[in-house]
Amino acid sequence: MLSGGPLCGVVGFPVAHSRSPAIQNAAFEAAGLDWRYVKLPVRPERFEETVRALPGSGYRGVNVTIPHKLAALRVADSASPAAGAIGAANTLSFADGRIEADNTDAGGLLDALDRPLAGLRALVLGAGGAGRAAVWALREAGAGEVLVWNRTQARAEALARDLDAVVAAAPGRADLLVNATSVGLDPAVAEEDALAALGLRDVAPPAVVADLVYREDGGATPVAAWAERGGATLVDGLEVLVRQGARSFSLWTGLPAPLAAMRTAARAG
């Protein structure tokens, strides 16, 4: 074990950029808990065996990120209604020899948006685990129409069938756009190239844009820069991360999350 108290972590590949440890460790400190949260870089072929070994090493739970969110649901013994409906999990809890799956991405996105969504036309970019969570959350919140676009159309079609969404042939008119792809994560990729990959280079942003991606260096992602340049209200990846992390914190500890401390840690890096 890495510390005297319980452990939590973030499992992904890569995870070097993740600010979840800073956010959660600040939350544990603010709550007076002797817990520790660490990065766990795990390749896909090692995911299941690693997760199954974690409880024996003192772990109470983990967050799960790219590319493991679908695998996280498969490895669990039980799943929350949200995780089951979405078909992906971003939070695993370990208790009484069982692995419980949840999806705080969905609720965290809605918490971060913090506005009525009823009747809106929403467009989600991406059909992976984060995209599935976003589509489900927007549908649950009463969006009038939820469209999904993905660079591989077959994946968009599968998501649309599963979650009663509409496949968008290309990004276009919407009231709200959610970037649930990993495009923009790598600062070495030029903004113009990133926007072109997402089909946004010649598209005006809608009134509200939520970008689930954030950069380790704290710089604006291509989607964030595009949104702000076009006058959109931006909900950035760090606020979404804080909100989903707050829900995970409460699942593991049974305590209300100290949001102010988590936000400060997120922005400080």
ABEGO torsion letter per residue (X at the ends): XABABBBBBBBBOBAAABAAAAAAAAAAAAAGBBBBBBBBBBBAAAAAAAAAAAAAAGBABBBBBOAAAAAAAAABABBBAAAAAAGBBABBBBBGGBBBBBBAAAAAAAAAAGBBABGBBBBBBEABAAAAAAAAAAAAAGBABBBBBBABAAAAAAAAAAAGBBBBABBBBBABBBBABABGABAABBAAAAAAAAGAAABBBBABBBBABBBAAGBBBAAAAAAAAAGBBBBBAAAAAAAAAAAAAAAAAGBBBBAAAAAAAAAAX
